[in-house]
Amino acid sequence: MIIEVLLVEDSPTQAQHLETLLFNSIIDFNLTKAVSIKECLELLKINKYHIILLDLTLPNSIGIATVEVLQKNISDTPFIVVTQLEESDIDLQAIAKGAQDCLFKNDINSYNLIKSIRLAIERHKVRKLYEPLNYSTIKITDTIDKIKQLTK
């Protein structure tokens, strides 16, 4: 299977580095690049990707706000934050806002990047599988609560 990757990175040097890390693996990747969150969102309207690699310092979007913009506009594509920002808890903030993982560019290698991508895709598949069950459970619980209130 070829993994479709959307890399959102405005630095040509960083984009080339991440591309090299991807293509040094035994897994096949098809890489599309965007240099801004706006371009990313436009590409997502016309193409389907297995994973998005998202930098947090883009033109017109910096920090955790970048994650928030992406999360508001996507529902079916997992994403991994890849950043040089080393603010306190930026990784935890990114995960809390919907990222599957957060990798720091200074620590990244081919093995960690590929592993993170594969796990993010699998976690997303599992979440999609169980999401309808969670919704059904909530509806059943609400119905039981309503019945209990009627019988009081």
Secondary structure as the mmCIF struct_conf table of DSSP 4:
data_model
#
loop_
_struct_conf.conf_type_id
_struct_conf.id
_struct_conf.beg_label_comp_id
_struct_conf.beg_label_asym_id
_struct_conf.beg_label_seq_id
_struct_conf.end_label_comp_id
_struct_conf.end_label_asym_id
_struct_conf.end_label_seq_id
HELX_LH_PP_P HELX_LH_PP_P1 ILE A 2 ILE A 2
STRN STRN1 ILE A 3 VAL A 8
BEND BEND1 ASP A 10 ASP A 10
HELX_RH_AL_P HELX_RH_AL_P1 PRO A 12 PHE A 23
TURN_TY1_P TURN_TY1_P1 ASN A 24 ASN A 24
BEND BEND2 SER A 25 ILE A 27
STRN STRN2 PHE A 29 ALA A 34
BEND BEND3 VAL A 35 SER A 36
HELX_RH_AL_P HELX_RH_AL_P2 ILE A 37 ILE A 46
BEND BEND4 HIS A 50 HIS A 50
STRN STRN3 ILE A 51 LEU A 54
BEND BEND5 LEU A 56 LEU A 56
STRN STRN4 THR A 57 LEU A 58
TURN_TY1_P TURN_TY1_P2 PRO A 59 ASN A 60
STRN STRN5 SER A 61 ILE A 62
TURN_TY1_P TURN_TY1_P3 GLY A 63 GLY A 63
HELX_RH_AL_P HELX_RH_AL_P3 ILE A 64 ASN A 73
BEND BEND6 SER A 75 ASP A 76
STRN STRN6 PHE A 79 THR A 83
BEND BEND7 GLN A 84 GLN A 84
TURN_TY1_P TURN_TY1_P4 SER A 88 ASP A 89
HELX_RH_AL_P HELX_RH_AL_P4 ILE A 90 ALA A 96
TURN_TY1_P TURN_TY1_P5 LYS A 97 GLY A 98
BEND BEND8 GLN A 100 GLN A 100
STRN STRN7 ASP A 101 PHE A 104
HELX_RH_3T_P HELX_RH_3T_P1 LYS A 105 ASP A 107
HELX_RH_AL_P HELX_RH_AL_P5 SER A 110 LEU A 150
TURN_TY1_P TURN_TY1_P6 THR A 151 THR A 151
#
